[in-house]
Amino acid sequence: MIPPVPDPARLREHIVRLRRVLVLAAVAAALVPATAGTSAASATTPHDRHDRHDRREPVRFATFNASLNRSAEGRLVADLSNRDNAQARVIAEIVQRAAPDVLLVNEFDYDAAGRAARLFQDNYLSVGQNGARPISYRYRYTAPSNTGLPSGFDLNNDGRVAATPGTPGYGDDSLGFGEFPGQYGMVVYSKYPIGDVRTFQRFRWKDMPGAALPDDPATPAPADWYTPEELDVVRLSSKSHWDVPVRVGGDGRGDDVHFLVSHPTPPTFDGAEDRNGRRNHDEIRFWADYVSPARGGYIRDDRGRRGGLRPGAQFVVAGDLNADPADGDSYDGAVHQLLRSPRIDARSAPASDGAPEAAALQAGANAAHRGDPRYDTADFADTAPGNLRADYVLPSKGLGVRGGGVFWPRQADPLSRLTGVYPFPSSDHRLVWLDIRP
């Protein structure tokens, strides 16, 4: 059969429409974030529940201190360059079984080229582990950390300036504790586009009004642990604070949810001056001020833009905050600054069955804890401080919480092999998630 000859006018109209589609596609591709900290990963796999772009399904936000830090610069890249690193395989399986849509990974060494973040996706997350389905993130974000950056000052007041990696006291004299630049860094993985990120790595501690600066107990002057010259360089964030806007609409045109991520320093490893405890407190306070329009005016990001989050914006605060509401060594109830914030819905605390079982079996400091062990997220030393709730996913009020949990199976569960007991096959922290419907 001879095909009919197309009408010339219709053919021209079809060509014009086709050209318009191609132009729109090119514009959409150009809008994909291309900052130094972001890169595209492989396409999502068929099992991804968001392939259908169903806005009725909640978005799973998660945080995981994965302990993927290494003792030397470049070692994490080397470990992830093949597919046989035992710890990375276990971490990847936990992520695959929890299947978060947006994930913060704490204690993930930073490298400027983002190689470690890409290799973890390509060699571990994209490969099914022990029958778990592969998981793929189209977007990721990583940026420099204050850890291991030399300050040029004697910040721990031991009488010497440790300015060379590998020398005693180098980590304590750095802008954030670390034995090399980027150790204990962070990375965000997302199935949704990432917008214009604000970072606050260089925000100085002294620029926070009413900062809880540490005091040298050997002198009568207040808040004088650091000299004026040191306060000119000492930064608030021990790693960094990031505001990562995530466009959660399946069609790429949905509302932004600001993923507010950080990893405050542990409130320990110091002396009577409590410099780490006070810093932890103010690192947590930063987000409480940032989401409160009346209190965030002093904040300045790394590009010089002032102010906190705009009123009415949706957000999720996430990270290893190193602060328990009832137990541990926090300064002045640090995490209550978020849990009691009028802008945050803290009613849905993720829990597990494995945490109370572990607290009972391990006993020690756990037996004297005041907090409910169901909400513990970290398996710390049984002598002190015991297991704690250290990791949080905290949504803004108005976001609908549809469930959540802590990946901490009971010992009878076959998946308990992924968390284990010390020495841990994965991390001493547990992945924590909330399902949220923006």
C-alpha positions as a Markdown table, in Angstrom:
| # | Residue | x | y | z |
|---|---|---|---|---|
| 1 | Met | 0.0 | 0.0 | 0.0 |
| 2 | Ile | 1.4 | 3.4 | -0.9 |
| 3 | Pro | 1.4 | 5.8 | 2.1 |
| 4 | Pro | -0.6 | 9.0 | 1.7 |
| 5 | Val | 1.4 | 12.1 | 0.9 |
| 6 | Pro | 1.5 | 14.4 | 4.0 |
| 7 | Asp | -0.2 | 17.8 | 3.8 |
| 8 | Pro | 2.6 | 20.4 | 3.5 |
| 9 | Ala | 0.9 | 22.8 | 6.0 |
| 10 | Arg | 0.4 | 20.1 | 8.6 |
| 11 | Leu | 4.0 | 19.0 | 8.1 |
| 12 | Arg | 5.3 | 22.5 | 8.7 |
| 13 | Glu | 3.1 | 22.8 | 11.8 |
| 14 | His | 4.5 | 19.4 | 13.1 |
| 15 | Ile | 8.1 | 20.6 | 12.6 |
| 16 | Val | 7.4 | 23.9 | 14.5 |
| 17 | Arg | 5.9 | 22.0 | 17.4 |
| 18 | Leu | 8.8 | 19.5 | 17.5 |
| 19 | Arg | 11.3 | 22.4 | 17.6 |
| 20 | Arg | 9.4 | 24.0 | 20.5 |
| 21 | Val | 9.6 | 20.7 | 22.4 |
| 22 | Leu | 13.3 | 20.4 | 21.8 |
| 23 | Val | 13.9 | 24.0 | 23.0 |
| 24 | Leu | 11.9 | 23.4 | 26.1 |
| 25 | Ala | 13.8 | 20.2 | 26.9 |
| 26 | Ala | 17.1 | 22.1 | 26.5 |
| 27 | Val | 16.0 | 24.8 | 28.8 |
| 28 | Ala | 14.9 | 22.2 | 31.4 |
| 29 | Ala | 18.2 | 20.5 | 31.2 |
| 30 | Ala | 20.0 | 23.8 | 31.7 |
| 31 | Leu | 18.1 | 24.3 | 35.0 |
| 32 | Val | 19.6 | 21.2 | 36.6 |
| 33 | Pro | 21.9 | 22.4 | 39.3 |
| 34 | Ala | 25.5 | 22.6 | 38.1 |
| 35 | Thr | 27.3 | 24.1 | 41.0 |
| 36 | Ala | 30.7 | 22.7 | 42.1 |
| 37 | Gly | 29.1 | 20.7 | 44.8 |
| 38 | Thr | 26.5 | 18.9 | 42.7 |
| 39 | Ser | 26.6 | 16.3 | 40.0 |
| 40 | Ala | 24.2 | 14.0 | 38.3 |
| 41 | Ala | 24.0 | 10.3 | 39.2 |
| 42 | Ser | 22.6 | 7.5 | 37.1 |
| 43 | Ala | 18.9 | 7.3 | 36.4 |
| 44 | Thr | 16.5 | 6.0 | 39.0 |
| 45 | Thr | 15.8 | 2.3 | 38.9 |
| 46 | Pro | 12.4 | 0.8 | 38.0 |
| 47 | His | 11.5 | 0.0 | 41.6 |
| 48 | Asp | 11.8 | 3.6 | 42.6 |
| 49 | Arg | 8.3 | 4.5 | 43.9 |
| 50 | His | 8.7 | 8.0 | 42.6 |
| 51 | Asp | 9.1 | 7.0 | 39.0 |
| 52 | Arg | 5.3 | 7.3 | 38.7 |
| 53 | His | 5.5 | 11.0 | 39.9 |
| 54 | Asp | 2.7 | 10.2 | 42.4 |
| 55 | Arg | 2.4 | 13.3 | 44.7 |
| 56 | Arg | 0.2 | 11.2 | 47.0 |
| 57 | Glu | 3.2 | 9.2 | 48.2 |
| 58 | Pro | 5.2 | 10.7 | 51.1 |
| 59 | Val | 8.8 | 11.6 | 50.7 |
| 60 | Arg | 11.3 | 9.7 | 53.0 |
| 61 | Phe | 13.9 | 12.0 | 54.5 |
| 62 | Ala | 16.8 | 10.3 | 56.4 |
| 63 | Thr | 20.0 | 10.9 | 58.2 |
| 64 | Phe | 22.8 | 8.4 | 58.7 |
| 65 | Asn | 26.2 | 8.9 | 60.4 |
| 66 | Ala | 27.7 | 6.1 | 58.4 |
| 67 | Ser | 31.3 | 6.3 | 59.9 |
| 68 | Leu | 32.7 | 6.3 | 56.3 |
| 69 | Asn | 35.6 | 8.5 | 57.6 |
| 70 | Arg | 39.1 | 7.3 | 57.1 |
| 71 | Ser | 42.4 | 7.9 | 58.9 |
| 72 | Ala | 44.2 | 9.5 | 56.0 |
| 73 | Glu | 43.3 | 11.8 | 53.1 |
| 74 | Gly | 42.4 | 9.9 | 49.9 |
| 75 | Arg | 41.8 | 6.6 | 51.6 |
| 76 | Leu | 38.0 | 6.7 | 51.3 |
| 77 | Val | 38.3 | 7.3 | 47.6 |
| 78 | Ala | 40.6 | 4.3 | 47.4 |
| 79 | Asp | 38.2 | 2.1 | 49.4 |
| 80 | Leu | 35.3 | 3.0 | 47.3 |
| 81 | Ser | 37.1 | 2.6 | 43.9 |
| 82 | Asn | 36.2 | -1.1 | 43.8 |
| 83 | Arg | 33.2 | -3.1 | 45.1 |
| 84 | Asp | 34.7 | -5.2 | 47.8 |
| 85 | Asn | 34.9 | -2.9 | 50.8 |
| 86 | Ala | 33.0 | -4.8 | 53.5 |
| 87 | Gln | 31.9 | -1.7 | 55.5 |
| 88 | Ala | 30.7 | 0.2 | 52.5 |
| 89 | Arg | 28.7 | -2.8 | 51.3 |
| 90 | Val | 26.9 | -3.0 | 54.7 |
| 91 | Ile | 26.2 | 0.8 | 54.7 |
| 92 | Ala | 24.9 | 0.5 | 51.2 |
| 93 | Glu | 22.6 | -2.4 | 52.1 |
| 94 | Ile | 21.2 | -0.4 | 55.1 |
| 95 | Val | 20.4 | 2.5 | 52.8 |
| 96 | Gln | 18.9 | 0.2 | 50.2 |
| 97 | Arg | 16.6 | -1.5 | 52.7 |
| 98 | Ala | 15.5 | 1.8 | 54.3 |
| 99 | Ala | 15.1 | 3.3 | 50.8 |
| 100 | Pro | 15.2 | 7.1 | 51.6 |
| 101 | Asp | 14.4 | 9.6 | 48.9 |
| 102 | Val | 16.6 | 12.3 | 50.4 |
| 103 | Leu | 19.5 | 11.2 | 52.5 |
| 104 | Leu | 22.2 | 13.0 | 54.6 |
| 105 | Val | 25.3 | 11.0 | 55.2 |
| 106 | Asn | 27.5 | 12.3 | 58.1 |
| 107 | Glu | 31.2 | 11.3 | 58.6 |
| 108 | Phe | 31.8 | 10.9 | 54.9 |
| 109 | Asp | 35.3 | 12.3 | 54.0 |
| 110 | Tyr | 35.2 | 15.3 | 51.6 |
| 111 | Asp | 37.3 | 15.5 | 48.5 |
| 112 | Ala | 37.1 | 18.5 | 46.2 |
| 113 | Ala | 36.3 | 16.5 | 43.1 |
| 114 | Gly | 33.4 | 14.7 | 44.7 |
| 115 | Arg | 34.9 | 11.3 | 43.7 |
| 116 | Ala | 34.0 | 9.5 | 47.0 |
| 117 | Ala | 30.4 | 10.6 | 46.7 |
| 118 | Arg | 30.2 | 9.4 | 43.1 |
| 119 | Leu | 32.0 | 6.1 | 43.7 |
| 120 | Phe | 29.7 | 5.3 | 46.7 |
| 121 | Gln | 26.7 | 5.7 | 44.3 |
| 122 | Asp | 28.2 | 3.8 | 41.4 |
| 123 | Asn | 30.0 | 0.9 | 43.2 |
| 124 | Tyr | 27.7 | 0.4 | 46.1 |
| 125 | Leu | 24.3 | 2.0 | 46.1 |
| 126 | Ser | 23.7 | 1.1 | 42.5 |
| 127 | Val | 24.6 | -2.5 | 43.1 |
| 128 | Gly | 22.1 | -4.7 | 45.0 |
| 129 | Gln | 23.6 | -5.9 | 48.3 |
| 130 | Asn | 22.6 | -9.4 | 49.6 |
| 131 | Gly | 19.3 | -9.3 | 47.7 |
| 132 | Ala | 18.4 | -5.7 | 48.5 |
| 133 | Arg | 17.3 | -3.6 | 45.5 |
| 134 | Pro | 19.8 | -1.1 | 44.2 |
| 135 | Ile | 19.0 | 2.5 | 44.9 |
| 136 | Ser | 19.9 | 5.4 | 42.6 |
| 137 | Tyr | 20.1 | 9.2 | 43.4 |
| 138 | Arg | 20.0 | 11.5 | 40.4 |
| 139 | Tyr | 21.3 | 14.4 | 42.5 |
| 140 | Arg | 23.9 | 14.8 | 45.2 |
| 141 | Tyr | 25.6 | 17.7 | 47.0 |
| 142 | Thr | 28.9 | 18.0 | 48.9 |
| 143 | Ala | 31.0 | 20.9 | 49.9 |
| 144 | Pro | 34.1 | 21.8 | 52.0 |
| 145 | Ser | 34.1 | 21.1 | 55.8 |
| 146 | Asn | 35.9 | 23.0 | 58.5 |
| 147 | Thr | 37.3 | 19.7 | 59.8 |
| 148 | Gly | 41.1 | 19.5 | 59.6 |
| 149 | Leu | 41.5 | 23.1 | 58.4 |
| 150 | Pro | 44.5 | 24.6 | 60.2 |
| 151 | Ser | 43.6 | 27.7 | 62.2 |
| 152 | Gly | 47.1 | 29.0 | 62.8 |
| 153 | Phe | 46.3 | 29.3 | 66.5 |
| 154 | Asp | 46.6 | 27.3 | 69.7 |
| 155 | Leu | 42.9 | 26.7 | 70.1 |
| 156 | Asn | 43.2 | 24.0 | 72.7 |
| 157 | Asn | 45.5 | 26.1 | 74.9 |
| 158 | Asp | 48.2 | 23.4 | 75.3 |
| 159 | Gly | 51.0 | 25.9 | 74.7 |
| 160 | Arg | 51.8 | 25.0 | 71.1 |
| 161 | Val | 50.3 | 25.6 | 67.6 |
| 162 | Ala | 49.9 | 22.4 | 65.7 |
| 163 | Ala | 49.8 | 23.5 | 62.1 |
| 164 | Thr | 50.9 | 20.4 | 60.3 |
| 165 | Pro | 48.7 | 17.3 | 59.8 |
| 166 | Gly | 50.0 | 14.4 | 61.8 |
| 167 | Thr | 51.5 | 16.4 | 64.6 |
| 168 | Pro | 50.1 | 16.0 | 68.1 |
| 169 | Gly | 47.2 | 18.3 | 68.7 |
| 170 | Tyr | 46.6 | 19.2 | 65.1 |
| 171 | Gly | 42.9 | 18.2 | 65.2 |
| 172 | Asp | 42.3 | 20.3 | 68.3 |
| 173 | Asp | 43.9 | 23.3 | 66.8 |
| 174 | Ser | 42.0 | 23.0 | 63.5 |
| 175 | Leu | 38.8 | 25.0 | 62.8 |
| 176 | Gly | 36.9 | 21.8 | 63.2 |
| 177 | Phe | 38.4 | 18.6 | 64.7 |
| 178 | Gly | 40.0 | 16.5 | 62.0 |
| 179 | Glu | 43.4 | 15.0 | 61.2 |
| 180 | Phe | 43.3 | 16.3 | 57.6 |
| 181 | Pro | 41.1 | 18.7 | 55.7 |
| 182 | Gly | 37.6 | 17.2 | 54.9 |
| 183 | Gln | 37.7 | 14.3 | 57.4 |
| 184 | Tyr | 34.3 | 13.6 | 58.9 |
| 185 | Gly | 32.6 | 15.6 | 56.1 |
| 186 | Met | 29.0 | 15.3 | 54.7 |
| 187 | Val | 27.1 | 14.5 | 51.5 |
| 188 | Val | 23.5 | 14.7 | 50.5 |
| 189 | Tyr | 21.9 | 12.3 | 48.1 |
| 190 | Ser | 18.5 | 13.1 | 46.6 |
| 191 | Lys | 16.1 | 11.6 | 44.1 |
| 192 | Tyr | 14.7 | 15.1 | 43.5 |
| 193 | Pro | 16.4 | 18.2 | 42.0 |
| 194 | Ile | 18.5 | 20.3 | 44.4 |
| 195 | Gly | 18.2 | 24.1 | 44.2 |
| 196 | Asp | 20.4 | 27.0 | 45.2 |
| 197 | Val | 22.2 | 25.8 | 48.3 |
| 198 | Arg | 23.3 | 28.2 | 51.1 |
| 199 | Thr | 26.3 | 27.2 | 53.1 |
| 200 | Phe | 27.5 | 28.7 | 56.4 |
| 201 | Gln | 30.9 | 27.1 | 56.7 |
| 202 | Arg | 32.7 | 30.4 | 57.4 |
| 203 | Phe | 30.2 | 32.0 | 59.8 |
| 204 | Arg | 32.2 | 33.1 | 62.9 |
| 205 | Trp | 31.1 | 32.0 | 66.3 |
| 206 | Lys | 31.5 | 35.4 | 67.8 |
| 207 | Asp | 28.9 | 36.8 | 65.3 |
| 208 | Met | 26.1 | 34.9 | 67.0 |
| 209 | Pro | 24.4 | 37.3 | 69.5 |
| 210 | Gly | 24.7 | 36.0 | 73.0 |
| 211 | Ala | 27.1 | 33.2 | 71.9 |
| 212 | Ala | 27.9 | 30.6 | 74.6 |
| 213 | Leu | 31.6 | 31.2 | 74.2 |
| 214 | Pro | 33.9 | 29.1 | 76.5 |
| 215 | Asp | 35.5 | 30.6 | 79.6 |
| 216 | Asp | 39.0 | 30.0 | 80.9 |
| 217 | Pro | 38.3 | 29.0 | 84.5 |
| 218 | Ala | 41.9 | 30.1 | 85.5 |
| 219 | Thr | 41.2 | 33.8 | 84.9 |
| 220 | Pro | 38.5 | 36.2 | 86.3 |
| 221 | Ala | 37.5 | 37.5 | 82.8 |
| 222 | Pro | 34.4 | 36.0 | 81.3 |
| 223 | Ala | 34.3 | 34.0 | 78.0 |
| 224 | Asp | 38.0 | 34.3 | 77.5 |
| 225 | Trp | 39.1 | 30.9 | 76.4 |
| 226 | Tyr | 39.8 | 32.3 | 73.0 |
| 227 | Thr | 41.8 | 35.5 | 72.5 |
| 228 | Pro | 40.3 | 38.3 | 70.4 |
| 229 | Glu | 42.6 | 37.4 | 67.6 |
| 230 | Glu | 41.4 | 33.7 | 67.7 |
| 231 | Leu | 37.8 | 34.8 | 67.8 |
| 232 | Asp | 38.3 | 36.6 | 64.5 |
| 233 | Val | 39.0 | 33.2 | 62.8 |
| 234 | Val | 37.1 | 30.6 | 65.0 |
| 235 | Arg | 34.0 | 29.4 | 63.1 |
| 236 | Leu | 30.7 | 28.3 | 64.6 |
| 237 | Ser | 30.3 | 25.1 | 62.6 |
| 238 | Ser | 32.6 | 22.2 | 63.3 |
| 239 | Lys | 31.9 | 20.9 | 59.8 |
| 240 | Ser | 29.4 | 23.1 | 58.0 |
| 241 | His | 25.7 | 24.1 | 58.0 |
| 242 | Trp | 23.9 | 23.7 | 54.7 |
| 243 | Asp | 20.4 | 24.8 | 53.5 |
| 244 | Val | 19.8 | 22.4 | 50.7 |
| 245 | Pro | 16.4 | 23.2 | 48.9 |
| 246 | Val | 14.9 | 20.0 | 47.5 |
| 247 | Arg | 12.2 | 20.2 | 44.9 |
| 248 | Val | 10.0 | 17.3 | 46.0 |
| 249 | Gly | 7.4 | 17.4 | 43.2 |
| 250 | Gly | 7.6 | 14.3 | 41.1 |
| 251 | Asp | 7.3 | 16.4 | 38.0 |
| 252 | Gly | 10.2 | 18.7 | 39.1 |
| 253 | Arg | 7.8 | 21.6 | 39.7 |
| 254 | Gly | 6.8 | 20.9 | 43.3 |
| 255 | Asp | 7.4 | 22.9 | 46.4 |
| 256 | Asp | 10.9 | 23.3 | 47.9 |
| 257 | Val | 11.6 | 21.6 | 51.2 |
| 258 | His | 14.7 | 23.0 | 52.7 |
| 259 | Phe | 16.9 | 20.2 | 54.0 |
| 260 | Leu | 18.8 | 21.9 | 56.9 |
| 261 | Val | 21.8 | 19.6 | 57.6 |
| 262 | Ser | 24.8 | 19.7 | 59.9 |
| 263 | His | 26.9 | 17.6 | 62.3 |
| 264 | Pro | 27.6 | 19.5 | 65.5 |
| 265 | Thr | 30.7 | 18.6 | 67.5 |
| 266 | Pro | 30.3 | 16.0 | 70.3 |
| 267 | Pro | 29.9 | 17.9 | 73.6 |
| 268 | Thr | 33.0 | 16.0 | 75.1 |
| 269 | Phe | 36.7 | 15.7 | 74.6 |
| 270 | Asp | 37.5 | 19.1 | 76.4 |
| 271 | Gly | 37.9 | 20.4 | 79.9 |
| 272 | Ala | 36.3 | 22.6 | 82.4 |
| 273 | Glu | 35.9 | 25.4 | 79.8 |
| 274 | Asp | 33.4 | 23.0 | 78.0 |
| 275 | Arg | 34.4 | 24.5 | 74.6 |
| 276 | Asn | 33.0 | 21.5 | 72.7 |
| 277 | Gly | 29.8 | 21.4 | 74.7 |
| 278 | Arg | 29.1 | 25.1 | 74.2 |
| 279 | Arg | 29.9 | 24.9 | 70.5 |
| 280 | Asn | 27.5 | 22.0 | 70.1 |
| 281 | His | 24.9 | 24.0 | 71.9 |
| 282 | Asp | 25.3 | 27.0 | 69.5 |
| 283 | Glu | 25.6 | 24.8 | 66.4 |
| 284 | Ile | 22.2 | 23.5 | 67.3 |
| 285 | Arg | 20.9 | 27.0 | 68.2 |
| 286 | Phe | 21.9 | 28.2 | 64.7 |
| 287 | Trp | 19.1 | 26.2 | 63.1 |
| 288 | Ala | 16.6 | 27.3 | 65.8 |
| 289 | Asp | 17.4 | 30.9 | 64.9 |
| 290 | Tyr | 17.6 | 30.3 | 61.2 |
| 291 | Val | 14.0 | 29.0 | 61.0 |
| 292 | Ser | 12.6 | 31.8 | 63.3 |
| 293 | Pro | 12.2 | 35.0 | 61.2 |
| 294 | Ala | 12.5 | 37.3 | 64.2 |
| 295 | Arg | 15.9 | 35.7 | 65.3 |
| 296 | Gly | 17.8 | 35.0 | 62.1 |
| 297 | Gly | 18.7 | 38.5 | 61.0 |
| 298 | Tyr | 22.3 | 38.3 | 62.1 |
| 299 | Ile | 23.0 | 35.2 | 60.0 |
| 300 | Arg | 25.2 | 35.7 | 56.9 |
| 301 | Asp | 26.0 | 32.8 | 54.4 |
| 302 | Asp | 29.2 | 32.2 | 52.6 |
| 303 | Arg | 28.2 | 34.4 | 49.7 |
| 304 | Gly | 27.4 | 37.3 | 52.0 |
| 305 | Arg | 23.6 | 37.0 | 51.9 |
| 306 | Arg | 22.0 | 37.9 | 55.2 |
| 307 | Gly | 19.0 | 36.5 | 57.1 |
| 308 | Gly | 17.5 | 33.2 | 57.9 |
| 309 | Leu | 14.8 | 31.1 | 56.2 |
| 310 | Arg | 11.9 | 33.1 | 54.7 |
| 311 | Pro | 8.6 | 32.9 | 56.7 |
| 312 | Gly | 6.4 | 30.1 | 55.8 |
| 313 | Ala | 9.1 | 28.0 | 54.1 |
| 314 | Gln | 8.9 | 24.2 | 54.6 |
| 315 | Phe | 12.0 | 22.5 | 56.0 |
| 316 | Val | 13.5 | 19.4 | 57.6 |
| 317 | Val | 16.3 | 19.7 | 60.1 |
| 318 | Ala | 18.5 | 16.6 | 59.9 |
| 319 | Gly | 21.8 | 15.3 | 61.1 |
| 320 | Asp | 23.9 | 13.8 | 63.9 |
| 321 | Leu | 23.3 | 16.5 | 66.4 |
| 322 | Asn | 25.3 | 14.8 | 69.2 |
| 323 | Ala | 22.7 | 15.8 | 71.8 |
| 324 | Asp | 20.2 | 13.7 | 73.7 |
| 325 | Pro | 17.1 | 15.3 | 75.3 |
| 326 | Ala | 17.6 | 13.7 | 78.7 |
| 327 | Asp | 21.0 | 12.0 | 78.9 |
| 328 | Gly | 24.7 | 12.5 | 78.0 |
| 329 | Asp | 26.9 | 15.6 | 78.3 |
| 330 | Ser | 25.0 | 18.3 | 76.4 |
| 331 | Tyr | 25.3 | 21.9 | 77.5 |
| 332 | Asp | 22.1 | 23.6 | 78.8 |
| 333 | Gly | 19.7 | 21.2 | 77.2 |
| 334 | Ala | 21.1 | 21.9 | 73.7 |
| 335 | Val | 18.7 | 19.9 | 71.5 |
| 336 | His | 15.6 | 21.3 | 73.3 |
| 337 | Gln | 16.2 | 24.5 | 71.3 |
| 338 | Leu | 14.9 | 22.6 | 68.3 |
| 339 | Leu | 12.5 | 20.2 | 70.0 |
| 340 | Arg | 10.6 | 23.1 | 71.7 |
| 341 | Ser | 10.8 | 25.5 | 68.7 |
| 342 | Pro | 7.4 | 26.8 | 67.7 |
| 343 | Arg | 8.4 | 26.3 | 64.1 |
| 344 | Ile | 9.2 | 22.5 | 64.4 |
| 345 | Asp | 6.9 | 19.5 | 64.8 |
| 346 | Ala | 8.8 | 17.3 | 67.2 |
| 347 | Arg | 5.9 | 15.0 | 68.1 |
| 348 | Ser | 6.9 | 12.1 | 65.8 |
| 349 | Ala | 10.1 | 10.7 | 67.3 |
| 350 | Pro | 11.4 | 7.8 | 65.2 |
| 351 | Ala | 11.8 | 4.6 | 67.2 |
| 352 | Ser | 13.0 | 1.0 | 67.0 |
| 353 | Asp | 12.6 | -2.3 | 68.7 |
| 354 | Gly | 16.4 | -3.0 | 68.7 |
| 355 | Ala | 17.4 | 0.0 | 70.8 |
| 356 | Pro | 15.5 | -0.9 | 74.0 |
| 357 | Glu | 16.7 | -4.5 | 73.6 |
| 358 | Ala | 20.3 | -3.3 | 73.3 |
| 359 | Ala | 20.0 | -1.0 | 76.3 |
| 360 | Ala | 18.7 | -3.8 | 78.5 |
| 361 | Leu | 21.4 | -6.3 | 77.3 |
| 362 | Gln | 24.3 | -3.9 | 77.5 |
| 363 | Ala | 23.2 | -2.3 | 80.8 |
| 364 | Gly | 25.9 | -0.2 | 82.3 |
| 365 | Ala | 25.2 | 3.5 | 81.9 |
| 366 | Asn | 22.0 | 2.7 | 80.0 |
| 367 | Ala | 20.4 | 1.4 | 83.3 |
| 368 | Ala | 20.6 | 4.9 | 84.8 |
| 369 | His | 19.3 | 6.8 | 81.7 |
| 370 | Arg | 16.2 | 8.9 | 82.1 |
| 371 | Gly | 15.2 | 8.9 | 78.4 |
| 372 | Asp | 13.1 | 6.2 | 76.7 |
| 373 | Pro | 15.6 | 3.8 | 75.0 |
| 374 | Arg | 13.1 | 3.3 | 72.1 |
| 375 | Tyr | 14.3 | 6.6 | 70.6 |
| 376 | Asp | 18.1 | 5.9 | 70.9 |
| 377 | Thr | 20.0 | 6.2 | 67.6 |
| 378 | Ala | 23.6 | 5.6 | 68.6 |
| 379 | Asp | 25.2 | 2.6 | 70.3 |
| 380 | Phe | 27.9 | 4.2 | 72.4 |
| 381 | Ala | 30.2 | 2.8 | 75.2 |
| 382 | Asp | 28.2 | 1.1 | 78.0 |
| 383 | Thr | 30.4 | 2.7 | 80.6 |
| 384 | Ala | 29.7 | 6.3 | 79.5 |
| 385 | Pro | 27.7 | 7.8 | 78.0 |
| 386 | Gly | 25.7 | 4.8 | 77.0 |
| 387 | Asn | 23.3 | 4.6 | 74.1 |
| 388 | Leu | 21.7 | 8.0 | 73.2 |
| 389 | Arg | 19.3 | 9.7 | 70.8 |
| 390 | Ala | 21.9 | 11.7 | 68.8 |
| 391 | Asp | 20.4 | 11.7 | 65.2 |
| 392 | Tyr | 17.4 | 13.6 | 64.2 |
| 393 | Val | 14.9 | 14.3 | 61.4 |
| 394 | Leu | 12.7 | 17.2 | 62.4 |
| 395 | Pro | 10.1 | 18.6 | 60.1 |
| 396 | Ser | 8.6 | 22.1 | 60.1 |
| 397 | Lys | 5.0 | 22.4 | 61.4 |
| 398 | Gly | 2.5 | 21.9 | 58.6 |
| 399 | Leu | 4.4 | 19.1 | 56.9 |
| 400 | Gly | 2.4 | 15.9 | 57.3 |
| 401 | Val | 4.3 | 13.1 | 59.0 |
| 402 | Arg | 3.2 | 9.7 | 57.8 |
| 403 | Gly | 5.6 | 7.4 | 59.7 |
| 404 | Gly | 9.2 | 6.9 | 60.5 |
| 405 | Gly | 11.7 | 4.7 | 62.2 |
| 406 | Val | 15.3 | 3.9 | 63.3 |
| 407 | Phe | 17.1 | 1.1 | 61.5 |
| 408 | Trp | 18.0 | -0.9 | 64.6 |
| 409 | Pro | 16.6 | -4.5 | 64.3 |
| 410 | Arg | 16.2 | -6.8 | 67.2 |
| 411 | Gln | 18.9 | -9.5 | 67.4 |
| 412 | Ala | 16.4 | -12.2 | 66.3 |
| 413 | Asp | 15.9 | -10.3 | 63.0 |
| 414 | Pro | 18.2 | -11.5 | 60.2 |
| 415 | Leu | 18.9 | -7.9 | 59.4 |
| 416 | Ser | 20.6 | -7.3 | 62.8 |
| 417 | Arg | 23.8 | -8.5 | 61.1 |
| 418 | Leu | 23.9 | -5.0 | 59.5 |
| 419 | Thr | 24.0 | -3.2 | 62.8 |
| 420 | Gly | 25.6 | -5.8 | 65.1 |
| 421 | Val | 27.6 | -5.1 | 68.2 |
| 422 | Tyr | 31.0 | -3.6 | 68.8 |
| 423 | Pro | 33.1 | -3.7 | 66.7 |
| 424 | Phe | 30.3 | -2.7 | 64.4 |
| 425 | Pro | 30.1 | -3.9 | 60.8 |
| 426 | Ser | 28.6 | -0.6 | 59.8 |
| 427 | Ser | 28.6 | 2.3 | 62.3 |
| 428 | Asp | 27.9 | 3.1 | 65.9 |
| 429 | His | 25.0 | 5.2 | 64.6 |
| 430 | Arg | 21.7 | 4.1 | 63.1 |
| 431 | Leu | 19.9 | 5.4 | 60.0 |
| 432 | Val | 16.9 | 7.5 | 61.0 |
| 433 | Trp | 14.0 | 8.4 | 58.7 |
| 434 | Leu | 10.6 | 10.2 | 58.6 |
| 435 | Asp | 8.0 | 9.9 | 55.8 |
| 436 | Ile | 6.7 | 13.3 | 55.1 |
| 437 | Arg | 4.0 | 14.6 | 52.8 |
| 438 | Pro | 4.7 | 18.2 | 51.8 |
